[in-house]
């Protein structure tokens, strides 16, 4: 979960100013948490207290109305009782990482990821994107190697993960849909050597930088056994007390690893 937040913050300054290189200051001036972090915290809160996803997402939206939500989600969140709006956007995938930590069985990961997505992003691709990220986090924290994770994502979700970052990056552009951003984020994770290179690679796609770094960072955290201490401290220092309280509570409850040298 901290990996998702760190990726979001690191990528936040590049969504509107895309780059095609991984060579950049890790925490640029102006780096901040966005809707990716806010809604990940909302997901974590639901999992800790058995809450309602729609209610939680709307409540946290009201707390942080200027965090950078998409137009469709903003309209949904601001309208009490509004039904899901058939979105295939990657908003369902950016907020789902806590599910991969909280569930103890793969079947429950699928079920809970669907439940978290369907309140707003009920398009089949929106649900699939959320499940893919949650499952990747779960498999990674279970100690599965990257070949197993790759095969599972390809077989179950039909994603083409045989491409490389070098192949994708030159022509890749901003794409906020699940089918247009989740596979690419997973390819970056699969190629990475460590947490930092996963996040840098996701930003270097030149696309939806904060969200793709959030997704790649979420899985990389689980795979590499935590977030490097300097990155973790820098990221958490950019959260306010209310967000940090939920993060720390979730980490303690579900024994998310937080210390790496």
C-alpha positions as CSV (number, residue, x, y, z in Angstrom):
1,X,0.0,0.0,0.0
2,X,2.8,2.4,0.8
3,X,4.3,1.5,-2.6
4,X,1.2,2.6,-4.3
5,X,1.2,5.9,-2.4
6,X,4.9,6.5,-3.1
7,X,4.4,5.8,-6.8
8,X,1.5,8.2,-6.9
9,X,3.4,11.0,-5.3
10,X,6.5,10.5,-7.4
11,X,4.5,10.4,-10.6
12,X,2.2,13.3,-9.7
13,X,4.3,16.0,-11.3
14,X,4.6,14.2,-14.6
15,X,1.0,13.5,-15.5
16,X,0.7,16.9,-17.1
17,X,4.3,17.1,-18.1
18,X,5.2,13.6,-19.5
19,X,8.7,12.4,-19.8
20,X,10.2,9.5,-21.7
21,X,13.1,8.8,-19.4
22,X,13.6,7.3,-16.0
23,X,16.3,9.9,-15.1
24,X,14.5,12.5,-13.0
25,X,14.5,13.6,-9.3
26,X,12.6,11.0,-7.4
27,X,10.6,13.6,-5.4
28,X,10.4,16.6,-7.6
29,X,9.4,20.0,-6.2
30,X,5.6,20.0,-6.1
31,X,5.3,16.2,-5.7
32,X,2.1,15.5,-3.8
33,X,-0.5,12.8,-3.1
34,X,-3.4,12.7,-5.5
35,X,-6.7,10.9,-5.8
36,X,-4.8,7.6,-6.2
37,X,-3.6,7.9,-2.6
38,X,-6.8,9.2,-1.2
39,X,-8.9,6.4,-2.6
40,X,-6.3,3.8,-1.7
41,X,-6.7,5.0,1.8
42,X,-10.5,4.8,1.5
43,X,-10.1,1.2,0.3
44,X,-7.9,0.4,3.3
45,X,-10.4,1.9,5.7
46,X,-13.2,-0.3,4.3
47,X,-11.1,-3.4,4.6
48,X,-10.1,-2.6,8.2
49,X,-13.6,-1.8,9.4
50,X,-15.8,-3.8,7.0
51,X,-17.3,-0.6,5.6
52,X,-19.1,0.2,2.4
53,X,-17.0,1.1,-0.6
54,X,-19.4,3.6,-2.2
55,X,-19.9,5.4,1.1
56,X,-16.2,5.5,1.8
57,X,-15.2,6.7,-1.6
58,X,-17.7,9.5,-1.5
59,X,-16.7,10.5,2.0
60,X,-13.0,10.7,1.2
61,X,-13.8,12.6,-2.0
62,X,-15.6,15.2,0.1
63,X,-12.5,15.4,2.4
64,X,-10.1,15.9,-0.5
65,X,-12.2,17.4,-3.3
66,X,-9.2,18.8,-5.2
67,X,-7.1,15.7,-5.4
68,X,-7.4,15.3,-9.2
69,X,-10.3,13.0,-9.8
70,X,-11.6,12.2,-13.3
71,X,-14.7,13.9,-14.4
72,X,-16.9,10.7,-14.3
73,X,-15.8,9.8,-10.8
74,X,-16.2,13.4,-9.6
75,X,-19.8,13.5,-10.8
76,X,-20.5,10.0,-9.3
77,X,-18.9,10.9,-6.0
78,X,-20.7,14.2,-5.7
79,X,-24.1,12.6,-6.3
80,X,-25.5,10.6,-3.4
81,X,-26.9,7.3,-4.4
82,X,-25.8,7.5,-8.0
83,X,-25.3,4.1,-9.7
84,X,-22.1,2.9,-11.1
85,X,-21.3,4.6,-14.5
86,X,-19.9,1.7,-16.6
87,X,-16.4,3.1,-16.4
88,X,-13.4,1.1,-17.7
89,X,-11.1,3.8,-16.3
90,X,-8.0,2.9,-14.3
91,X,-9.5,4.5,-11.2
92,X,-10.6,1.0,-10.1
93,X,-7.1,-0.3,-10.4
94,X,-5.2,2.6,-8.8
95,X,-7.1,2.2,-5.5
96,X,-7.2,-1.6,-5.1
97,X,-3.7,-2.4,-3.7
98,X,-4.9,-2.9,-0.1
99,X,-7.1,-5.7,-1.2
100,X,-4.0,-7.7,-2.2
101,X,-2.7,-7.4,1.4
102,X,-5.9,-7.9,3.3
103,X,-7.2,-11.1,1.7
104,X,-5.8,-14.4,2.7
105,X,-6.9,-16.5,-0.3
106,X,-6.8,-15.9,-4.0
107,X,-10.5,-16.4,-4.4
108,X,-11.3,-13.7,-1.9
109,X,-8.9,-11.3,-3.7
110,X,-10.9,-11.7,-6.9
111,X,-14.2,-11.2,-5.0
112,X,-13.1,-8.2,-3.0
113,X,-11.4,-6.5,-5.9
114,X,-14.6,-6.8,-7.9
115,X,-16.6,-5.4,-5.0
116,X,-14.3,-2.4,-4.7
117,X,-14.5,-1.7,-8.4
118,X,-18.1,-2.3,-9.1
119,X,-19.6,0.6,-7.0
120,X,-18.3,3.0,-9.7
121,X,-16.3,1.2,-12.4
122,X,-18.6,-1.7,-13.2
123,X,-17.5,-2.1,-16.9
124,X,-16.0,-5.6,-17.3
125,X,-12.6,-4.0,-18.1
126,X,-12.8,-1.8,-15.0
127,X,-13.4,-4.8,-12.8
128,X,-10.7,-6.8,-14.6
129,X,-8.1,-4.1,-14.1
130,X,-8.8,-3.9,-10.4
131,X,-8.6,-7.7,-10.1
132,X,-5.3,-7.8,-12.0
133,X,-3.5,-5.4,-9.7
134,X,-4.9,-6.9,-6.5
135,X,-4.0,-10.4,-7.7
136,X,-0.5,-9.3,-8.7
137,X,0.0,-7.8,-5.2
138,X,-1.3,-11.0,-3.6
139,X,0.8,-13.3,-5.6
140,X,3.9,-11.2,-5.1
141,X,3.5,-11.1,-1.3
142,X,3.0,-14.8,-1.4
143,X,6.5,-15.1,-2.8
144,X,5.6,-16.2,-6.3
145,X,8.3,-15.3,-8.9
146,X,7.7,-13.0,-11.8
147,X,7.2,-15.8,-14.3
148,X,4.3,-17.1,-12.3
149,X,2.8,-13.7,-11.9
150,X,3.2,-13.0,-15.7
151,X,1.6,-16.3,-16.7
152,X,-1.3,-15.8,-14.3
153,X,-2.1,-12.3,-15.6
154,X,-1.8,-13.4,-19.2
155,X,-3.9,-16.5,-18.8
156,X,-6.7,-15.1,-16.6
157,X,-6.9,-11.5,-17.9
158,X,-5.7,-11.9,-21.5
159,X,-3.1,-9.2,-21.1
160,X,-0.2,-9.1,-23.6
161,X,2.8,-8.9,-21.3
162,X,5.4,-10.1,-23.8
163,X,6.2,-6.6,-24.9
164,X,9.1,-4.6,-23.4
165,X,9.3,-1.2,-22.0
166,X,11.7,-0.3,-24.8
167,X,9.0,-1.3,-27.3
168,X,6.2,0.5,-25.7
169,X,7.7,3.8,-24.6
170,X,8.4,5.6,-27.9
171,X,4.8,5.7,-29.1
172,X,2.9,5.4,-25.8
173,X,0.6,8.3,-24.9
174,X,-1.7,9.1,-22.0
175,X,-4.3,6.5,-21.6
176,X,-6.5,6.4,-18.4
177,X,-8.4,3.2,-19.3
178,X,-7.6,-0.1,-17.6
179,X,-6.9,-2.0,-20.8
180,X,-4.6,0.8,-22.0
181,X,-2.6,1.3,-18.8
182,X,-2.7,-1.7,-16.5
183,X,-0.8,-4.1,-18.8
184,X,1.9,-1.5,-19.4
185,X,2.3,-0.9,-15.7
186,X,2.7,-4.6,-15.1
187,X,5.3,-4.9,-17.9
188,X,7.3,-2.2,-16.2
189,X,7.1,-4.1,-12.9
190,X,8.1,-7.4,-14.5
191,X,11.2,-5.8,-16.1
192,X,12.3,-3.9,-13.0
193,X,15.2,-4.8,-10.8
194,X,13.9,-3.2,-7.6
195,X,11.2,-0.9,-6.3
196,X,12.7,2.3,-7.5
197,X,13.3,1.1,-11.0
198,X,9.7,0.0,-11.2
199,X,8.4,3.4,-10.3
200,X,10.9,5.2,-12.6
201,X,10.0,2.9,-15.5
202,X,6.3,3.6,-15.0
203,X,6.8,7.3,-15.0
204,X,9.0,7.0,-18.1
205,X,6.2,5.6,-20.2
206,X,5.0,9.2,-20.6
207,X,1.4,8.4,-19.9
208,X,-0.8,8.5,-16.8
209,X,2.3,8.8,-14.7
210,X,0.9,9.0,-11.2
211,X,-1.5,6.1,-11.7
212,X,0.9,3.8,-13.5
213,X,3.6,4.5,-11.0
214,X,1.0,3.8,-8.3
215,X,0.1,0.4,-9.8
216,X,3.7,-0.6,-10.5
217,X,4.7,0.6,-7.1
218,X,2.0,-1.4,-5.4
219,X,3.1,-4.7,-6.9
220,X,6.8,-3.9,-6.6
221,X,6.4,-3.2,-2.8
222,X,4.8,-6.7,-2.3
223,X,7.4,-8.4,-4.5
224,X,10.5,-6.8,-3.1
225,X,9.4,-7.0,0.6
226,X,8.7,-3.4,1.2
227,X,9.6,0.1,0.1
228,X,13.2,1.4,0.6
229,X,13.3,3.4,3.8
230,X,14.3,6.7,2.2
231,X,11.5,6.5,-0.3
232,X,9.0,5.4,2.3
233,X,9.9,8.3,4.7
234,X,9.8,10.9,1.9
235,X,6.4,9.6,0.7
236,X,4.7,9.4,4.1
237,X,6.0,12.8,5.0
238,X,3.8,14.2,2.3
239,X,0.6,12.8,3.7
240,X,-1.5,14.7,6.3
241,X,-2.4,13.3,9.7
242,X,-5.7,11.9,8.6
243,X,-4.4,9.9,5.7
244,X,-1.3,8.8,7.6
245,X,-3.4,7.4,10.5
246,X,-5.3,5.1,8.2
247,X,-2.1,4.0,6.4
248,X,-0.3,3.2,9.7
249,X,-3.4,1.4,11.0
250,X,-3.6,-0.8,7.9
251,X,0.1,-1.6,7.9
252,X,-0.1,-2.7,11.5
253,X,-3.3,-4.7,11.0
254,X,-2.2,-6.6,8.0
255,X,1.5,-6.8,8.7
256,X,2.6,-5.0,5.6
257,X,6.4,-4.8,5.6
258,X,7.6,-1.3,6.0
259,X,11.4,-1.4,6.7
260,X,14.0,-1.9,4.1
261,X,17.5,-0.3,4.2
